[in-house]
Amino acid sequence: MKLAQVAGTVVSPIAHDFYDGQRLLLCDLIDPDGTAKGYLIAVDVVNAGVGERVLICDEGTSARQIYGISTGPVRSVIVGIVDEVSEID
Amino acid sequence: MHLGRVIGTVVATMRSPGLDGIKFLVVQPLDKHENDSGQAVVAADAVAMAGPGELVYFVASREAAEAMPERWVPVDHAIVGLVHEVTLASPGGER
């Protein structure tokens, strides 16, 4: 999974059937220290808010398992809200 | 998924089986501020409504084929939605 910080929202009224009614968030991928490196657009199943640090599962089969489906063009899903990350020296 | 801008269309008469009827568009990947980022790709249009100049989001790899009506097709990028609006918390922030 990837660490990320929610940077904003994406509004998409016309989309593939799977994405109908899904909440899309634009997330900065971050290092544990908070440095941003690229971004991902992910669907949100945990009601994350803008500015929150989150866990993104970026793998298709796992993503489809979350939704209980065997087919569907989904890969990046926000699966957790991060309370704390500590680095071991 | 990433943001992209449709910058062209592709006409290909000879196609692999399974690709019939699929519209191919040239998509320029964008960063979150909608600036060009990386090399353009050819993506299948899974919403069948994307046109030149449109801001879209697309999936890559196996999930691209999942977006098509027929699942086992040789497609590695697919447009799965048109973007109406991107709202960033800090619009001028880092990439």
N, CA and C atoms of all chains as a GROMACS GRO file, in nm:
protein
  552
    1MET      N    1   0.084  -0.120   0.000
    1MET     CA    2   0.000   0.000   0.000
    1MET      C    3   0.087   0.124   0.000
    2LYS      N    4   0.025   0.235  -0.033
    2LYS     CA    5   0.101   0.359  -0.045
    2LYS      C    6   0.050   0.463   0.053
    3LEU      N    7   0.144   0.541   0.103
    3LEU     CA    8   0.107   0.654   0.189
    3LEU      C    9   0.073   0.772   0.100
    4ALA      N   10  -0.030   0.844   0.135
    4ALA     CA   11  -0.069   0.960   0.053
    4ALA      C   12  -0.138   1.063   0.140
    5GLN      N   13  -0.148   1.182   0.083
    5GLN     CA   14  -0.223   1.289   0.151
    5GLN      C   15  -0.327   1.342   0.053
    6VAL      N   16  -0.449   1.351   0.098
    6VAL     CA   17  -0.556   1.396   0.009
    6VAL      C   18  -0.536   1.543  -0.025
    7ALA      N   19  -0.522   1.570  -0.155
    7ALA     CA   20  -0.496   1.707  -0.200
    7ALA      C   21  -0.622   1.776  -0.250
    8GLY      N   22  -0.720   1.698  -0.294
    8GLY     CA   23  -0.840   1.762  -0.346
    8GLY      C   24  -0.940   1.661  -0.399
    9THR      N   25  -1.043   1.712  -0.462
    9THR     CA   26  -1.151   1.626  -0.512
    9THR      C   27  -1.159   1.634  -0.664
   10VAL      N   28  -1.211   1.528  -0.723
   10VAL     CA   29  -1.232   1.525  -0.868
   10VAL      C   30  -1.381   1.500  -0.892
   11VAL      N   31  -1.443   1.590  -0.968
   11VAL     CA   32  -1.585   1.575  -1.001
   11VAL      C   33  -1.597   1.524  -1.143
   12SER      N   34  -1.669   1.413  -1.160
   12SER     CA   35  -1.679   1.350  -1.290
   12SER      C   36  -1.820   1.297  -1.314
   13PRO      N   37  -1.906   1.380  -1.375
   13PRO     CA   38  -2.044   1.335  -1.395
   13PRO      C   39  -2.058   1.228  -1.502
   14ILE      N   40  -1.964   1.222  -1.595
   14ILE     CA   41  -1.972   1.121  -1.700
   14ILE      C   42  -1.854   1.026  -1.682
   15ALA      N   43  -1.884   0.900  -1.653
   15ALA     CA   44  -1.778   0.806  -1.625
   15ALA      C   45  -1.823   0.665  -1.658
   16HIS      N   46  -1.729   0.573  -1.656
   16HIS     CA   47  -1.759   0.431  -1.668
   16HIS      C   48  -1.857   0.394  -1.556
   17ASP      N   49  -1.946   0.297  -1.584
   17ASP     CA   50  -2.050   0.259  -1.488
   17ASP      C   51  -1.995   0.233  -1.348
   18PHE      N   52  -1.876   0.173  -1.341
   18PHE     CA   53  -1.822   0.143  -1.209
   18PHE      C   54  -1.806   0.269  -1.124
   19TYR      N   55  -1.770   0.380  -1.188
   19TYR     CA   56  -1.737   0.502  -1.113
   19TYR      C   57  -1.859   0.590  -1.084
   20ASP      N   58  -1.977   0.546  -1.130
   20ASP     CA   59  -2.100   0.620  -1.100
   20ASP      C   60  -2.122   0.627  -0.950
   21GLY      N   61  -2.129   0.747  -0.896
   21GLY     CA   62  -2.157   0.763  -0.754
   21GLY      C   63  -2.038   0.741  -0.662
   22GLN      N   64  -1.922   0.712  -0.721
   22GLN     CA   65  -1.803   0.693  -0.638
   22GLN      C   66  -1.740   0.828  -0.605
   23ARG      N   67  -1.680   0.836  -0.487
   23ARG     CA   68  -1.611   0.958  -0.447
   23ARG      C   69  -1.466   0.947  -0.491
   24LEU      N   70  -1.423   1.041  -0.575
   24LEU     CA   71  -1.286   1.039  -0.627
   24LEU      C   72  -1.204   1.147  -0.558
   25LEU      N   73  -1.088   1.109  -0.507
   25LEU     CA   74  -1.000   1.206  -0.443
   25LEU      C   75  -0.865   1.206  -0.511
   26LEU      N   76  -0.810   1.326  -0.531
   26LEU     CA   77  -0.675   1.338  -0.585
   26LEU      C   78  -0.579   1.340  -0.466
   27CYS      N   79  -0.485   1.244  -0.466
   27CYS     CA   80  -0.399   1.227  -0.349
   27CYS      C   81  -0.252   1.241  -0.389
   28ASP      N   82  -0.178   1.320  -0.314
   28ASP     CA   83  -0.033   1.327  -0.331
   28ASP      C   84   0.028   1.204  -0.266
   29LEU      N   85   0.114   1.132  -0.341
   29LEU     CA   86   0.188   1.022  -0.281
   29LEU      C   87   0.300   1.083  -0.199
   30ILE      N   88   0.317   1.036  -0.077
   30ILE     CA   89   0.416   1.100   0.011
   30ILE      C   90   0.510   0.997   0.073
   31ASP      N   91   0.629   1.045   0.110
   31ASP     CA   92   0.722   0.968   0.192
   31ASP      C   93   0.670   0.974   0.336
   32PRO      N   94   0.725   0.889   0.424
   32PRO     CA   95   0.685   0.897   0.565
   32PRO      C   96   0.706   1.037   0.624
   33ASP      N   97   0.805   1.112   0.572
   33ASP     CA   98   0.828   1.247   0.626
   33ASP      C   99   0.737   1.352   0.563
   34GLY      N  100   0.651   1.310   0.471
   34GLY     CA  101   0.553   1.402   0.415
   34GLY      C  102   0.591   1.462   0.280
   35THR      N  103   0.710   1.427   0.229
   35THR     CA  104   0.751   1.479   0.098
   35THR      C  105   0.666   1.417  -0.013
   36ALA      N  106   0.608   1.504  -0.096
   36ALA     CA  107   0.520   1.455  -0.203
   36ALA      C  108   0.600   1.409  -0.324
   37LYS      N  109   0.560   1.293  -0.380
   37LYS     CA  110   0.624   1.243  -0.502
   37LYS      C  111   0.517   1.189  -0.594
   38GLY      N  112   0.464   1.275  -0.681
   38GLY     CA  113   0.361   1.230  -0.772
   38GLY      C  114   0.223   1.225  -0.706
   39TYR      N  115   0.126   1.178  -0.782
   39TYR     CA  116  -0.010   1.174  -0.728
   39TYR      C  117  -0.086   1.057  -0.788
   40LEU      N  118  -0.202   1.030  -0.730
   40LEU     CA  119  -0.294   0.928  -0.782
   40LEU      C  120  -0.436   0.978  -0.761
   41ILE      N  121  -0.525   0.941  -0.851
   41ILE     CA  122  -0.666   0.962  -0.826
   41ILE      C  123  -0.720   0.828  -0.776
   42ALA      N  124  -0.783   0.829  -0.658
   42ALA     CA  125  -0.829   0.704  -0.597
   42ALA      C  126  -0.975   0.718  -0.555
   43VAL      N  127  -1.044   0.603  -0.550
   43VAL     CA  128  -1.180   0.604  -0.496
   43VAL      C  129  -1.172   0.587  -0.345
   44ASP      N  130  -1.268   0.648  -0.277
   44ASP     CA  131  -1.263   0.655  -0.132
   44ASP      C  132  -1.373   0.568  -0.071
   45VAL      N  133  -1.334   0.471   0.013
   45VAL     CA  134  -1.435   0.391   0.082
   45VAL      C  135  -1.435   0.417   0.233
   46VAL      N  136  -1.352   0.510   0.280
   46VAL     CA  137  -1.345   0.535   0.425
   46VAL      C  138  -1.382   0.678   0.463
   47ASN      N  139  -1.436   0.753   0.366
   47ASN     CA  140  -1.475   0.892   0.392
   47ASN      C  141  -1.360   0.978   0.440
   48ALA      N  142  -1.251   0.977   0.366
   48ALA     CA  143  -1.135   1.059   0.400
   48ALA      C  144  -1.163   1.205   0.363
   49GLY      N  145  -1.103   1.296   0.436
   49GLY     CA  146  -1.121   1.437   0.409
   49GLY      C  147  -0.997   1.496   0.344
   50VAL      N  148  -1.015   1.612   0.280
   50VAL     CA  149  -0.902   1.680   0.218
   50VAL      C  150  -0.802   1.720   0.327
   51GLY      N  151  -0.673   1.692   0.302
   51GLY     CA  152  -0.568   1.723   0.398
   51GLY      C  153  -0.528   1.602   0.483
   52GLU      N  154  -0.613   1.500   0.485
   52GLU     CA  155  -0.582   1.383   0.570
   52GLU      C  156  -0.480   1.292   0.503
   53ARG      N  157  -0.399   1.228   0.586
   53ARG     CA  158  -0.307   1.127   0.535
   53ARG      C  159  -0.380   0.993   0.527
   54VAL      N  160  -0.362   0.924   0.418
   54VAL     CA  161  -0.439   0.802   0.394
   54VAL      C  162  -0.350   0.689   0.344
   55LEU      N  163  -0.406   0.568   0.346
   55LEU     CA  164  -0.343   0.450   0.287
   55LEU      C  165  -0.416   0.419   0.157
   56ILE      N  166  -0.340   0.405   0.050
   56ILE     CA  167  -0.401   0.369  -0.078
   56ILE      C  168  -0.357   0.228  -0.117
   57CYS      N  169  -0.455   0.144  -0.144
   57CYS     CA  170  -0.427   0.013  -0.199
   57CYS      C  171  -0.425   0.030  -0.351
   58ASP      N  172  -0.311   0.004  -0.414
   58ASP     CA  173  -0.296   0.032  -0.557
   58ASP      C  174  -0.274  -0.099  -0.633
   59GLU      N  175  -0.373  -0.186  -0.626
   59GLU     CA  176  -0.363  -0.316  -0.693
   59GLU      C  177  -0.505  -0.361  -0.728
   60GLY      N  178  -0.523  -0.401  -0.852
   60GLY     CA  179  -0.657  -0.423  -0.905
   60GLY      C  180  -0.738  -0.532  -0.837
   61THR      N  181  -0.678  -0.651  -0.820
   61THR     CA  182  -0.756  -0.762  -0.763
   61THR      C  183  -0.801  -0.730  -0.620
   62SER      N  184  -0.710  -0.670  -0.543
   62SER     CA  185  -0.747  -0.631  -0.406
   62SER      C  186  -0.858  -0.526  -0.409
   63ALA      N  187  -0.847  -0.433  -0.502
   63ALA     CA  188  -0.948  -0.327  -0.512
   63ALA      C  189  -1.085  -0.387  -0.544
   64ARG      N  190  -1.089  -0.482  -0.638
   64ARG     CA  191  -1.216  -0.544  -0.674
   64ARG      C  192  -1.271  -0.626  -0.557
   65GLN      N  193  -1.179  -0.686  -0.479
   65GLN     CA  194  -1.222  -0.763  -0.362
   65GLN      C  195  -1.293  -0.673  -0.262
   66ILE      N  196  -1.243  -0.550  -0.245
   66ILE     CA  197  -1.306  -0.454  -0.154
   66ILE      C  198  -1.452  -0.431  -0.194
   67TYR      N  199  -1.475  -0.423  -0.323
   67TYR     CA  200  -1.610  -0.397  -0.373
   67TYR      C  201  -1.691  -0.525  -0.391
   68GLY      N  202  -1.628  -0.640  -0.370
   68GLY     CA  203  -1.697  -0.766  -0.386
   68GLY      C  204  -1.737  -0.796  -0.529
   69ILE      N  205  -1.652  -0.755  -0.622
   69ILE     CA  206  -1.680  -0.779  -0.764
   69ILE      C  207  -1.562  -0.852  -0.827
   70SER      N  208  -1.588  -0.922  -0.936
   70SER     CA  209  -1.479  -0.993  -1.001
   70SER      C  210  -1.429  -0.918  -1.124
   71THR      N  211  -1.510  -0.825  -1.173
   71THR     CA  212  -1.464  -0.742  -1.285
   71THR      C  213  -1.490  -0.596  -1.251
   72GLY      N  214  -1.414  -0.508  -1.313
   72GLY     CA  215  -1.432  -0.365  -1.289
   72GLY      C  216  -1.299  -0.294  -1.302
   73PRO      N  217  -1.299  -0.178  -1.367
   73PRO     CA  218  -1.174  -0.108  -1.396
   73PRO      C  219  -1.123  -0.027  -1.278
   74VAL      N  220  -1.106  -0.089  -1.164
   74VAL     CA  221  -1.064  -0.017  -1.044
   74VAL      C  222  -0.931  -0.071  -0.996
   75ARG      N  223  -0.846   0.018  -0.950
   75ARG     CA  224  -0.716  -0.025  -0.901
   75ARG      C  225  -0.674   0.049  -0.774
   76SER      N  226  -0.698   0.181  -0.770
   76SER     CA  227  -0.651   0.261  -0.656
   76SER      C  228  -0.768   0.294  -0.563
   77VAL      N  229  -0.760   0.244  -0.440
   77VAL     CA  230  -0.868   0.266  -0.344
   77VAL      C  231  -0.809   0.315  -0.212
   78ILE      N  232  -0.870   0.420  -0.156
   78ILE     CA  233  -0.829   0.467  -0.023
   78ILE      C  234  -0.892   0.373   0.078
   79VAL      N  235  -0.807   0.300   0.152
   79VAL     CA  236  -0.858   0.196   0.242
   79VAL      C  237  -0.836   0.229   0.390
   80GLY      N  238  -0.769   0.340   0.418
   80GLY     CA  239  -0.747   0.372   0.559
   80GLY      C  240  -0.710   0.518   0.578
   81ILE      N  241  -0.738   0.568   0.696
   81ILE     CA  242  -0.695   0.703   0.733
   81ILE      C  243  -0.582   0.686   0.834
   82VAL      N  244  -0.469   0.750   0.807
   82VAL     CA  245  -0.349   0.730   0.889
   82VAL      C  246  -0.350   0.824   1.010
   83ASP      N  247  -0.334   0.766   1.126
   83ASP     CA  248  -0.324   0.848   1.247
   83ASP      C  249  -0.180   0.892   1.270
   84GLU      N  250  -0.087   0.799   1.249
   84GLU     CA  251   0.051   0.830   1.283
   84GLU      C  252   0.145   0.739   1.205
   85VAL      N  253   0.258   0.793   1.164
   85VAL     CA  254   0.364   0.713   1.102
   85VAL      C  255   0.491   0.742   1.181
   86SER      N  256   0.556   0.639   1.233
   86SER     CA  257   0.684   0.665   1.300
   86SER      C  258   0.793   0.588   1.229
   87GLU      N  259   0.906   0.653   1.210
   87GLU     CA  260   1.020   0.591   1.144
   87GLU      C  261   1.119   0.541   1.247
   88ILE      N  262   1.171   0.421   1.222
   88ILE     CA  263   1.271   0.365   1.311
   88ILE      C  264   1.408   0.401   1.256
   89ASP      N  265   1.491   0.464   1.338
   89ASP     CA  266   1.624   0.507   1.292
   89ASP      C  267   1.715   0.388   1.265
   90MET      N  268  -0.520   0.604  -1.085
   90MET     CA  269  -0.565   0.676  -1.204
   90MET      C  270  -0.496   0.810  -1.209
   91HIS      N  271  -0.482   0.862  -1.328
   91HIS     CA  272  -0.420   0.991  -1.347
   91HIS      C  273  -0.506   1.079  -1.436
   92LEU      N  274  -0.478   1.208  -1.428
   92LEU     CA  275  -0.545   1.302  -1.517
   92LEU      C  276  -0.479   1.300  -1.653
   93GLY      N  277  -0.556   1.328  -1.757
   93GLY     CA  278  -0.500   1.338  -1.891
   93GLY      C  279  -0.581   1.432  -1.977
   94ARG      N  280  -0.518   1.477  -2.085
   94ARG     CA  281  -0.588   1.564  -2.180
   94ARG      C  282  -0.590   1.492  -2.315
   95VAL      N  283  -0.707   1.485  -2.375
   95VAL     CA  284  -0.716   1.422  -2.508
   95VAL      C  285  -0.657   1.518  -2.610
   96ILE      N  286  -0.550   1.474  -2.676
   96ILE     CA  287  -0.483   1.564  -2.772
   96ILE      C  288  -0.489   1.511  -2.915
   97GLY      N  289  -0.554   1.397  -2.935
   97GLY     CA  290  -0.564   1.349  -3.072
   97GLY      C  291  -0.644   1.221  -3.084
   98THR      N  292  -0.665   1.180  -3.206
   98THR     CA  293  -0.736   1.055  -3.233
   98THR      C  294  -0.645   0.963  -3.313
   99VAL      N  295  -0.672   0.834  -3.305
   99VAL     CA  296  -0.593   0.737  -3.379
   99VAL      C  297  -0.686   0.655  -3.467
  100VAL      N  298  -0.653   0.647  -3.594
  100VAL     CA  299  -0.727   0.560  -3.685
  100VAL      C  300  -0.640   0.439  -3.714
  101ALA      N  301  -0.692   0.320  -3.688
  101ALA     CA  302  -0.618   0.198  -3.715
  101ALA      C  303  -0.714   0.096  -3.775
  102THR      N  304  -0.697   0.069  -3.903
  102THR     CA  305  -0.792  -0.019  -3.972
  102THR      C  306  -0.765  -0.166  -3.939
  103MET      N  307  -0.638  -0.203  -3.944
  103MET     CA  308  -0.603  -0.342  -3.909
  103MET      C  309  -0.592  -0.352  -3.758
  104ARG      N  310  -0.673  -0.437  -3.699
  104ARG     CA  311  -0.674  -0.446  -3.552
  104ARG      C  312  -0.668  -0.590  -3.507
  105SER      N  313  -0.614  -0.607  -3.389
  105SER     CA  314  -0.616  -0.738  -3.325
  105SER      C  315  -0.761  -0.774  -3.293
  106PRO      N  316  -0.796  -0.904  -3.294
  106PRO     CA  317  -0.933  -0.943  -3.258
  106PRO      C  318  -0.969  -0.889  -3.119
  107GLY      N  319  -1.089  -0.837  -3.106
  107GLY     CA  320  -1.134  -0.783  -2.978
  107GLY      C  321  -1.128  -0.633  -2.973
  108LEU      N  322  -1.055  -0.574  -3.067
  108LEU     CA  323  -1.042  -0.428  -3.065
  108LEU      C  324  -1.141  -0.358  -3.159
  109ASP      N  325  -1.225  -0.437  -3.228
  109ASP     CA  326  -1.321  -0.377  -3.320
  109ASP      C  327  -1.416  -0.283  -3.248
  110GLY      N  328  -1.437  -0.167  -3.308
  110GLY     CA  329  -1.535  -0.073  -3.254
  110GLY      C  330  -1.484   0.013  -3.139
  111ILE      N  331  -1.361  -0.010  -3.097
  111ILE     CA  332  -1.306   0.070  -2.986
  111ILE      C  333  -1.245   0.198  -3.041
  112LYS      N  334  -1.277   0.310  -2.978
  112LYS     CA  335  -1.219   0.438  -3.020
  112LYS      C  336  -1.087   0.460  -2.947
  113PHE      N  337  -0.983   0.489  -3.024
  113PHE     CA  338  -0.852   0.515  -2.964
  113PHE      C  339  -0.821   0.665  -2.968
  114LEU      N  340  -0.779   0.718  -2.855
  114LEU     CA  341  -0.746   0.860  -2.845
  114LEU      C  342  -0.604   0.876  -2.792
  115VAL      N  343  -0.538   0.983  -2.838
  115VAL     CA  344  -0.406   1.014  -2.784
  115VAL      C  345  -0.426   1.098  -2.659
  116VAL      N  346  -0.370   1.052  -2.549
  116VAL     CA  347  -0.390   1.119  -2.420
  116VAL      C  348  -0.255   1.164  -2.365
  117GLN      N  349  -0.246   1.292  -2.334
  117GLN     CA  350  -0.127   1.347  -2.268
  117GLN      C  351  -0.147   1.341  -2.117
  118PRO      N  352  -0.068   1.259  -2.045
  118PRO     CA  353  -0.081   1.258  -1.899
  118PRO      C  354  -0.048   1.396  -1.840
  119LEU      N  355  -0.117   1.429  -1.733
  119LEU     CA  356  -0.099   1.561  -1.669
  119LEU      C  357  -0.064   1.545  -1.523
  120ASP      N  358   0.004   1.647  -1.468
  120ASP     CA  359   0.021   1.648  -1.323
  120ASP      C  360  -0.107   1.706  -1.262
  121LYS      N  361  -0.108   1.723  -1.129
  121LYS     CA  362  -0.235   1.763  -1.068
  121LYS      C  363  -0.273   1.908  -1.098
  122HIS      N  364  -0.175   1.985  -1.150
  122HIS     CA  365  -0.207   2.123  -1.188
  122HIS      C  366  -0.243   2.132  -1.337
  123GLU      N  367  -0.260   2.016  -1.398
  123GLU     CA  368  -0.299   2.004  -1.538
  123GLU      C  369  -0.190   2.049  -1.634
  124ASN      N  370  -0.062   2.037  -1.591
  124ASN     CA  371   0.052   2.058  -1.680
  124ASN      C  372   0.095   1.923  -1.736
  125ASP      N  373   0.150   1.924  -1.860
  125ASP     CA  374   0.194   1.800  -1.922
  125ASP      C  375   0.295   1.729  -1.832
  126SER      N  376   0.286   1.597  -1.828
  126SER     CA  377   0.375   1.519  -1.743
  126SER      C  378   0.400   1.384  -1.810
  127GLY      N  379   0.515   1.369  -1.872
  127GLY     CA  380   0.548   1.241  -1.935
  127GLY      C  381   0.500   1.230  -2.077
  128GLN      N  382   0.519   1.110  -2.132
  128GLN     CA  383   0.492   1.086  -2.273
  128GLN      C  384   0.345   1.055  -2.298
  129ALA      N  385   0.295   1.103  -2.411
  129ALA     CA  386   0.156   1.077  -2.448
  129ALA      C  387   0.135   0.928  -2.471
  130VAL      N  388   0.015   0.880  -2.442
  130VAL     CA  389  -0.019   0.739  -2.463
  130VAL      C  390  -0.144   0.730  -2.550
  131VAL      N  391  -0.165   0.614  -2.611
  131VAL     CA  392  -0.290   0.589  -2.684
  131VAL      C  393  -0.381   0.511  -2.590
  132ALA      N  394  -0.498   0.567  -2.565
  132ALA     CA  395  -0.591   0.505  -2.470
  132ALA      C  396  -0.722   0.471  -2.540
  133ALA      N  397  -0.782   0.360  -2.500
  133ALA     CA  398  -0.916   0.326  -2.548
  133ALA      C  399  -1.017   0.412  -2.472
  134ASP      N  400  -1.121   0.455  -2.541
  134ASP     CA  401  -1.221   0.540  -2.477
  134ASP      C  402  -1.334   0.454  -2.423
  135ALA      N  403  -1.329   0.424  -2.293
  135ALA     CA  404  -1.428   0.334  -2.232
  135ALA      C  405  -1.558   0.405  -2.197
  136VAL      N  406  -1.562   0.538  -2.207
  136VAL     CA  407  -1.688   0.608  -2.183
  136VAL      C  408  -1.754   0.647  -2.314
  137ALA      N  409  -1.680   0.632  -2.423
  137ALA     CA  410  -1.730   0.658  -2.558
  137ALA      C  411  -1.784   0.800  -2.574
  138MET      N  412  -1.738   0.892  -2.490
  138MET     CA  413  -1.786   1.030  -2.501
  138MET      C  414  -1.672   1.131  -2.494
  139ALA      N  415  -1.550   1.084  -2.487
  139ALA     CA  416  -1.438   1.178  -2.478
  139ALA      C  417  -1.405   1.235  -2.615
  140GLY      N  418  -1.369   1.361  -2.618
  140GLY     CA  419  -1.333   1.425  -2.745
  140GLY      C  420  -1.207   1.506  -2.729
  141PRO      N  421  -1.153   1.555  -2.840
  141PRO     CA  422  -1.030   1.633  -2.835
  141PRO      C  423  -1.040   1.752  -2.738
  142GLY      N  424  -0.935   1.772  -2.661
  142GLY     CA  425  -0.929   1.885  -2.568
  142GLY      C  426  -0.986   1.853  -2.432
  143GLU      N  427  -1.055   1.739  -2.421
  143GLU     CA  428  -1.125   1.706  -2.297
  143GLU      C  429  -1.028   1.666  -2.185
  144LEU      N  430  -1.062   1.708  -2.062
  144LEU     CA  431  -0.987   1.664  -1.944
  144LEU      C  432  -1.052   1.533  -1.896
  145VAL      N  433  -0.968   1.428  -1.882
  145VAL     CA  434  -1.020   1.296  -1.849
  145VAL      C  435  -0.936   1.234  -1.738
  146TYR      N  436  -0.980   1.120  -1.687
  146TYR     CA  437  -0.890   1.037  -1.607
  146TYR      C  438  -0.889   0.898  -1.667
  147PHE      N  439  -0.773   0.833  -1.652
  147PHE     CA  440  -0.757   0.705  -1.721
  147PHE      C  441  -0.691   0.603  -1.628
  148VAL      N  442  -0.718   0.476  -1.657
  148VAL     CA  443  -0.652   0.367  -1.585
  148VAL      C  444  -0.552   0.301  -1.679
  149ALA      N  445  -0.452   0.240  -1.620
  149ALA     CA  446  -0.351   0.170  -1.699
  149ALA      C  447  -0.346   0.024  -1.658
  150SER      N  448  -0.267  -0.052  -1.731
  150SER     CA  449  -0.241  -0.194  -1.707
  150SER      C  450  -0.369  -0.278  -1.718
  151ARG      N  451  -0.378  -0.383  -1.637
  151ARG     CA  452  -0.489  -0.480  -1.648
  151ARG      C  453  -0.626  -0.413  -1.634
  152GLU      N  454  -0.633  -0.310  -1.549
  152GLU     CA  455  -0.761  -0.245  -1.524
  152GLU      C  456  -0.815  -0.175  -1.648
  153ALA      N  457  -0.727  -0.143  -1.742
  153ALA     CA  458  -0.773  -0.079  -1.866
  153ALA      C  459  -0.860  -0.176  -1.945
  154ALA      N  460  -0.817  -0.300  -1.955
  154ALA     CA  461  -0.897  -0.399  -2.027
  154ALA      C  462  -1.028  -0.428  -1.954
  155GLU      N  463  -1.024  -0.419  -1.820
  155GLU     CA  464  -1.146  -0.440  -1.741
  155GLU      C  465  -1.252  -0.335  -1.774
  156ALA      N  466  -1.210  -0.222  -1.824
  156ALA     CA  467  -1.304  -0.114  -1.853
  156ALA      C  468  -1.379  -0.137  -1.984
  157MET      N  469  -1.329  -0.229  -2.066
  157MET     CA  470  -1.389  -0.248  -2.197
  157MET      C  471  -1.505  -0.347  -2.189
  158PRO      N  472  -1.598  -0.339  -2.284
  158PRO     CA  473  -1.713  -0.431  -2.282
  158PRO      C  474  -1.669  -0.578  -2.284
  159GLU      N  475  -1.565  -0.605  -2.363
  159GLU     CA  476  -1.510  -0.740  -2.365
  159GLU      C  477  -1.383  -0.738  -2.281
  160ARG      N  478  -1.371  -0.828  -2.184
  160ARG     CA  479  -1.264  -0.814  -2.084
  160ARG      C  480  -1.126  -0.854  -2.132
  161TRP      N  481  -1.118  -0.958  -2.213
  161TRP     CA  482  -0.986  -1.009  -2.250
  161TRP      C  483  -0.941  -0.948  -2.382
  162VAL      N  484  -0.909  -0.822  -2.376
  162VAL     CA  485  -0.866  -0.750  -2.497
  162VAL      C  486  -0.730  -0.686  -2.470
  163PRO      N  487  -0.651  -0.672  -2.576
  163PRO     CA  488  -0.518  -0.612  -2.559
  163PRO      C  489  -0.524  -0.460  -2.550
  164VAL      N  490  -0.569  -0.411  -2.436
  164VAL     CA  491  -0.578  -0.267  -2.412
  164VAL      C  492  -0.501  -0.238  -2.284
  165ASP      N  493  -0.408  -0.141  -2.286
  165ASP     CA  494  -0.331  -0.113  -2.164
  165ASP      C  495  -0.354   0.026  -2.106
  166HIS      N  496  -0.430   0.110  -2.174
  166HIS     CA  497  -0.472   0.238  -2.116
  166HIS      C  498  -0.617   0.261  -2.157
  167ALA      N  499  -0.700   0.303  -2.064
  167ALA     CA  500  -0.839   0.330  -2.098
  167ALA      C  501  -0.890   0.453  -2.023
  168ILE      N  502  -0.963   0.537  -2.096
  168ILE     CA  503  -1.028   0.654  -2.035
  168ILE      C  504  -1.155   0.604  -1.966
  169VAL      N  505  -1.168   0.629  -1.835
  169VAL     CA  506  -1.285   0.580  -1.763
  169VAL      C  507  -1.375   0.693  -1.712
  170GLY      N  508  -1.335   0.818  -1.732
  170GLY     CA  509  -1.423   0.927  -1.690
  170GLY      C  510  -1.381   1.061  -1.746
  171LEU      N  511  -1.481   1.148  -1.761
  171LEU     CA  512  -1.453   1.286  -1.802
  171LEU      C  513  -1.451   1.371  -1.676
  172VAL      N  514  -1.355   1.463  -1.668
  172VAL     CA  515  -1.342   1.545  -1.548
  172VAL      C  516  -1.417   1.677  -1.567
  173HIS      N  517  -1.509   1.702  -1.476
  173HIS     CA  518  -1.581   1.830  -1.479
  173HIS      C  519  -1.501   1.934  -1.402
  174GLU      N  520  -1.444   1.892  -1.290
  174GLU     CA  521  -1.375   1.989  -1.205
  174GLU      C  522  -1.277   1.918  -1.111
  175VAL      N  523  -1.158   1.976  -1.097
  175VAL     CA  524  -1.063   1.931  -0.995
  175VAL      C  525  -1.048   2.044  -0.895
  176THR      N  526  -1.074   2.016  -0.769
  176THR     CA  527  -1.058   2.118  -0.666
  176THR      C  528  -0.943   2.078  -0.575
  177LEU      N  529  -0.840   2.161  -0.570
  177LEU     CA  530  -0.725   2.133  -0.484
  177LEU      C  531  -0.730   2.223  -0.362
  178ALA      N  532  -0.689   2.165  -0.249
  178ALA     CA  533  -0.690   2.242  -0.124
  178ALA      C  534  -0.593   2.359  -0.131
  179SER      N  535  -0.473   2.335  -0.188
  179SER     CA  536  -0.375   2.442  -0.203
  179SER      C  537  -0.333   2.446  -0.350
  180PRO      N  538  -0.404   2.522  -0.432
  180PRO     CA  539  -0.384   2.519  -0.577
  180PRO      C  540  -0.240   2.549  -0.620
  181GLY      N  541  -0.169   2.630  -0.545
  181GLY     CA  542  -0.033   2.664  -0.587
  181GLY      C  543   0.073   2.575  -0.524
  182GLY      N  544   0.031   2.470  -0.455
  182GLY     CA  545   0.124   2.388  -0.378
  182GLY      C  546   0.218   2.306  -0.461
  183GLU      N  547   0.294   2.218  -0.391
  183GLU     CA  548   0.394   2.137  -0.460
  183GLU      C  549   0.326   2.037  -0.553
  184ARG      N  550   0.405   1.978  -0.642
  184ARG     CA  551   0.351   1.882  -0.738
  184ARG      C  552   0.304   1.757  -0.667
   0.00000   0.00000   0.00000
